[in-house]
Amino acid sequence: MRGATHAKWAACAAAVALAAAACGGEDSGSDSGSSDGGAVLSSSWGDPQNPLEPANTNEVQGGKVLDMIFRSLKKYNPETGKAEDMLAQKIDTSDSQNFTITVKSGWTFSNGEKVTAKSFVDAWNYGASLKNNQKNAYFFGYIDGYDKTHPEDGSKQSADTLSGLKVTGEQTFTVKLNQKFSTFPDTLGYPAYAPLPQAFFNDHASWLQKPVGNGPYTIDSYTKGSQMALKKWDAYPGPDKAQNGGVTLKVYTDNNTAYTDLLAGNLDLVDDVPAAQLKNAKNDLGDRYINTPAGIIQTLAFPFYDKRWNTAGMEKVRTGLSRAINRDQITETIFQKTRTPATDWTSPVLGKEGGFQDGLCGDACDYDPAAAKKLIEDGGGLPGGQIKITYNADTGSHKQWVDAVCNSINNALDNDKACVGNPVGTFADFRSQITAKKMSGPFRAGWQMDYPLIQNFLQPLYYTNASSNDGKWSNKDFDKLVNEANAETDTTKAVEKFQEAEKVVRDNMAAIPLWYQNGSAGYSERLSNVKLNPFSVPVYNEIKVG
């Protein structure tokens, strides 16, 4: 989302990237810990796509680290996902457009610098500036002056700072939005809004080599393709101190290898149990296997910037492909029921009040080979006579389900060459190709919520020029309904407007919904108090070792 994408409900986030790069398993998780003697645990991981700047990280692997080394004005409850005060002493407003924020005193960064109002204002101005090219810049799009710091028409920025931000005291600052936004405070737990120390600006290159934050962990070392070592920060002033001595994140190119290392005692935690092992996980791990609902949906996206996928009638082809996919069989045989066939474009964890519409997709998501074949024929056939589903092959068990989807499509169309998988070696390469708009057919996509609201599943992915709208789908009716929803101050009415917008996504089959995903994890006997939050990320600071 750029420029005009003024998300009234929370801004978006990290597209799901259950991915990795390089190899792991160098040593066991029995490291010594921080100065208080706490033991260190080891966990599977993947190299992040971008440097760990808060406003430049919009994928899961980098997000895991930011969640450990930063704390923002708000924090999302690890049980419910609800936004709760963290560094915010109070956030006052009389009109839902002008806010006065008071930052708690006594907080510092791990280098000793105080966390002040300026720490937030400087960070947000940096994130919003076009010249800094931050992927999460759009998060600041509803603050006054964003059109000057980040013009969407391709022109040069005419201001370096947001006119809507003003430091009014050491621990206070004001925020003026360009429209009413009653739930603005609830967005402020997302990492893009994290404060930054002056060290970030004084020596940016050095900071990127070893990021300094204000969370319960500090980065001790990082070797790309191998591992990142995080240590407990003993002087952390927050209430959610680390219950362990640190976390060593080990990079794996294959989550099957990570799972094998877990069973062999060479790894403490795997937060993405491979599909091939799901049938064995309960027997292998017993109570140390976690399978819990998460706010994640997997989809197939399309390159609408390719005219072959953006011509009249192609919605019939996309719908036909959806009807050719046997979701029930795939989720049962490959995923061992750790996935649930999707019937809308959000997630059941929203609940009805949050906007989930069970069955919205209707028969467009029902497996019907005859109907699928007719729809594709009526729509003019597959572009080029064949589709290639692109995915990253390094982790996430994507090969298995992509092959199964293609087999289902091929069987429905009586053509064993109608669909083939198109693997890309690493997640980083996969994302780079998507960013460069090099997709020529359907590609693996997914979404992991920032918090449970329907806006978070729709606007970031389908609004015109939204930052995570990787297929570049654009629809004026959808945009109009989203804008109307954003203008609503009544939560119920806003949800209803977003539900109307979701029907536009359905009628155009802007993306094919596949399945809702559970969070899955397994851990060693050394660990206790292990859980996944509603976003399917381990709550590292609560894990105990020994």
Summary of the structure (lengths in Angstrom):
residues: 546
radius of gyration: 22.8
end to end distance: 44.9
largest distance: 69.7
contacts: 2020
relative contact order: 0.19
helix: 34%
strand: 21%
